[in-house]
Amino acid sequence: MRSRTAPRHLAALAWLPVLFQLAGLGCGDTLIDVLVPADGGSGAGDPGAGGGAADCAPSLAACEGGCVDLSTNNANCGACGVVCSGGAFCGAGRCVCREGDGMCNGVCTFLDADPQNCGACGIRCGSGQFCRHGACEEGCSPPQISCDGECVDPEWSDGDCGCGDICDEGEECHDGECDCVAPEVRCGESCVDLDSDGEHCGDCDVWCGDRSVCVDGICQ
């Protein structure tokens, strides 16, 4: 019958080479890595691994800077180092533009309104045209208006309104036309407050008379 103690004797014999090495060491010698596991000590916990793939969760990838999700990471989209730019973002591992936009020359473009890429990349609207709903149309792109054949902003910062019109005192420019400043409204050629104006009380041309006043739009 084979002795059950044989494995223990074999284990003891395995240490003999180590003991011989220890016996040969002097007092000034240093013992390094004498006791090493059979697998060489490699694994995810090895400090020299440098953040390898074994350190990341199964759904993540090891890229420079840490573990990332290649399906949504704008700096590592689909693969490490692939950067989404030009207004694009990473979706399902691909650089894509928002719905309604198209990628033209590396930039996300709103094809419904871009006169240089109207409806599709490279389709340019002609002079005097603008892009609306992906098609070139005659005229100026809102809110601009045409003045002497040129498209201009109807609300100019220097006080002009529309094609050079100057609004009167108490008026302001709305959509290229001079209008009264709220809460006043236009009655004829004047801007009036219907809540207090005795000649336009509650509505235009409602006169309260000489002996009554207009309060909250009612003659009293």
C-alpha positions as CSV (number, residue, x, y, z in Angstrom):
1,M,0.0,0.0,0.0
2,R,1.3,3.5,-0.9
3,S,2.1,5.7,2.1
4,R,-0.2,8.7,2.5
5,T,2.8,10.7,3.8
6,A,4.6,10.5,0.5
7,P,3.3,13.9,-0.8
8,R,4.6,15.6,2.4
9,H,8.0,14.1,1.9
10,L,8.0,15.3,-1.8
11,A,7.0,18.8,-0.7
12,A,9.9,18.9,1.8
13,L,12.3,17.8,-0.9
14,A,11.1,20.7,-3.1
15,W,12.6,23.2,-0.6
16,L,16.1,21.7,-0.7
17,P,17.4,23.9,-3.5
18,V,16.2,27.0,-1.6
19,L,17.9,25.8,1.6
20,F,21.2,25.3,-0.3
21,Q,20.9,28.9,-1.7
22,L,20.4,30.2,1.8
23,A,23.4,28.3,3.1
24,G,25.6,30.0,0.5
25,L,24.6,33.5,1.6
26,G,26.9,35.6,3.6
27,C,26.0,38.1,6.3
28,G,26.1,41.0,3.8
29,D,24.1,39.3,1.1
30,T,20.4,40.1,0.4
31,L,17.7,37.6,-0.4
32,I,15.2,38.8,-3.1
33,D,12.3,36.9,-4.5
34,V,13.2,33.6,-3.0
35,L,9.6,32.6,-2.3
36,V,7.8,33.1,-5.6
37,P,4.4,31.6,-6.4
38,A,4.3,29.0,-9.1
39,D,2.4,31.4,-11.5
40,G,5.2,34.0,-11.3
41,G,3.0,36.6,-9.4
42,S,1.3,38.0,-12.5
43,G,-2.4,39.1,-12.5
44,A,-4.7,42.0,-12.3
45,G,-3.3,43.0,-8.9
46,D,0.3,43.3,-10.2
47,P,1.4,47.0,-9.7
48,G,3.3,46.8,-13.0
49,A,0.2,46.0,-15.0
50,G,-0.3,49.7,-15.7
51,G,-4.1,49.8,-15.8
52,G,-4.4,47.0,-18.3
53,A,-7.6,45.6,-19.7
54,A,-7.8,43.1,-16.8
55,D,-8.4,46.0,-14.5
56,C,-11.5,47.3,-16.3
57,A,-15.1,45.9,-16.1
58,P,-16.1,43.7,-19.0
59,S,-18.1,46.5,-20.6
60,L,-15.2,49.0,-20.5
61,A,-11.9,49.3,-22.3
62,A,-8.5,50.5,-21.0
63,C,-7.6,53.7,-22.8
64,E,-5.1,56.4,-21.8
65,G,-6.5,58.0,-18.7
66,G,-8.5,55.0,-17.4
67,C,-11.4,52.7,-18.2
68,V,-13.9,54.1,-20.7
69,D,-17.1,53.1,-22.4
70,L,-16.2,53.0,-26.1
71,S,-19.9,53.2,-27.1
72,T,-20.5,56.7,-25.5
73,N,-17.0,58.3,-24.8
74,N,-16.5,61.3,-27.0
75,A,-12.7,61.1,-26.7
76,N,-12.6,57.3,-27.4
77,C,-15.5,56.5,-29.6
78,G,-15.4,52.9,-30.9
79,A,-11.7,52.7,-30.2
80,C,-9.1,54.4,-28.0
81,G,-8.1,57.8,-29.3
82,V,-11.0,58.3,-31.8
83,V,-12.3,61.8,-30.9
84,C,-15.7,63.1,-31.9
85,S,-15.5,66.8,-33.0
86,G,-17.3,69.4,-35.1
87,G,-20.4,69.2,-32.9
88,A,-20.7,65.4,-33.1
89,F,-21.1,63.0,-30.2
90,C,-20.4,59.4,-29.6
91,G,-23.4,57.1,-30.0
92,A,-23.3,53.3,-30.2
93,G,-19.5,53.5,-30.8
94,R,-19.8,56.0,-33.8
95,C,-19.4,59.7,-34.1
96,V,-22.9,61.0,-35.0
97,C,-24.7,64.4,-35.3
98,R,-28.0,65.2,-33.6
99,E,-31.2,64.3,-35.5
100,G,-31.7,66.6,-38.5
101,D,-28.1,67.5,-38.9
102,G,-25.6,66.1,-41.4
103,M,-21.8,65.8,-41.3
104,C,-20.4,68.1,-43.9
105,N,-16.6,68.5,-44.1
106,G,-16.2,67.2,-40.6
107,V,-18.8,69.6,-39.1
108,C,-22.4,68.9,-38.0
109,T,-24.6,71.1,-40.2
110,F,-28.4,71.9,-39.9
111,L,-29.3,70.9,-43.4
112,D,-32.8,72.5,-43.1
113,A,-31.4,76.1,-43.0
114,D,-27.8,76.2,-44.1
115,P,-27.5,78.0,-47.4
116,Q,-24.1,76.4,-48.1
117,N,-25.5,72.9,-47.5
118,C,-29.2,73.1,-48.1
119,G,-30.9,69.7,-47.8
120,A,-27.6,67.9,-48.4
121,C,-23.9,68.6,-48.2
122,G,-22.5,70.8,-50.9
123,I,-25.9,72.2,-52.2
124,R,-25.5,76.0,-52.2
125,C,-28.4,78.4,-52.6
126,G,-27.9,81.2,-55.1
127,S,-27.6,84.9,-54.6
128,G,-30.9,86.3,-53.2
129,Q,-32.0,82.9,-51.9
130,F,-32.2,81.3,-48.5
131,C,-32.5,77.7,-47.3
132,R,-35.8,76.8,-45.7
133,H,-36.8,73.2,-44.8
134,G,-33.9,71.9,-46.9
135,A,-34.9,73.8,-50.1
136,C,-33.6,77.0,-51.6
137,E,-36.2,79.8,-51.8
138,E,-36.1,83.3,-53.2
139,G,-35.9,86.2,-50.7
140,C,-34.1,86.7,-47.4
141,S,-33.8,84.3,-44.6
142,P,-36.1,85.4,-41.7
143,P,-35.9,87.5,-39.7
144,Q,-33.9,89.4,-42.3
145,I,-35.7,91.6,-44.9
146,S,-34.7,92.8,-48.3
147,C,-33.7,96.4,-48.6
148,D,-32.5,97.7,-52.0
149,G,-31.7,94.1,-53.0
150,E,-29.7,93.3,-49.9
151,C,-30.7,91.2,-46.9
152,V,-30.5,93.2,-43.7
153,D,-31.4,92.8,-40.1
154,P,-34.8,94.6,-39.5
155,E,-33.8,95.6,-36.0
156,W,-30.6,97.6,-36.3
157,S,-28.8,98.5,-33.1
158,D,-28.3,102.2,-34.2
159,G,-32.0,102.9,-33.8
160,D,-33.0,102.3,-37.4
161,C,-35.9,99.9,-38.1
162,G,-36.4,98.0,-41.3
163,C,-34.9,99.7,-44.4
164,G,-33.6,102.7,-42.6
165,D,-36.8,104.0,-40.9
166,I,-36.3,105.8,-37.6
167,C,-38.9,105.1,-34.9
168,D,-40.5,108.0,-33.1
169,E,-40.1,108.6,-29.4
170,G,-42.1,106.1,-27.4
171,E,-41.9,103.5,-30.2
172,E,-39.7,100.5,-30.8
173,C,-38.9,98.2,-33.7
174,H,-40.8,94.9,-34.0
175,D,-40.2,92.7,-37.0
176,G,-39.0,95.6,-39.2
177,E,-41.8,97.9,-38.2
178,C,-42.1,100.7,-35.7
179,D,-44.7,99.9,-33.0
180,C,-45.7,101.2,-29.6
181,V,-44.0,100.1,-26.4
182,A,-46.2,97.8,-24.3
183,P,-48.6,98.3,-22.5
184,E,-49.4,101.2,-24.9
185,V,-51.2,100.4,-28.2
186,R,-51.5,102.4,-31.4
187,C,-54.7,104.5,-31.9
188,G,-54.4,106.3,-35.1
189,E,-50.9,107.9,-35.1
190,S,-50.5,107.9,-31.4
191,C,-49.4,105.4,-28.8
192,V,-51.9,105.4,-25.8
193,D,-52.5,103.6,-22.6
194,L,-56.1,102.2,-22.8
195,D,-56.2,101.9,-19.0
196,S,-55.9,105.7,-18.4
197,D,-56.3,107.7,-21.6
198,G,-59.6,109.7,-21.4
199,E,-59.9,109.8,-25.2
200,H,-59.2,106.1,-25.7
201,C,-60.5,104.4,-22.6
202,G,-60.6,100.7,-22.8
203,D,-60.4,100.9,-26.6
204,C,-59.5,103.4,-29.3
205,D,-61.7,106.4,-29.7
206,V,-63.7,105.8,-26.5
207,W,-64.0,109.3,-25.0
208,C,-64.9,109.7,-21.4
209,G,-66.0,113.3,-21.7
210,D,-65.0,116.4,-19.7
211,R,-66.5,115.3,-16.4
212,S,-65.1,111.8,-16.1
213,V,-61.8,110.1,-16.0
214,C,-60.5,106.7,-17.3
215,V,-59.6,104.2,-14.6
216,D,-58.5,100.7,-15.5
217,G,-60.1,101.2,-18.9
218,I,-63.5,102.4,-17.6
219,C,-64.9,105.9,-17.6
220,Q,-65.8,107.0,-14.1
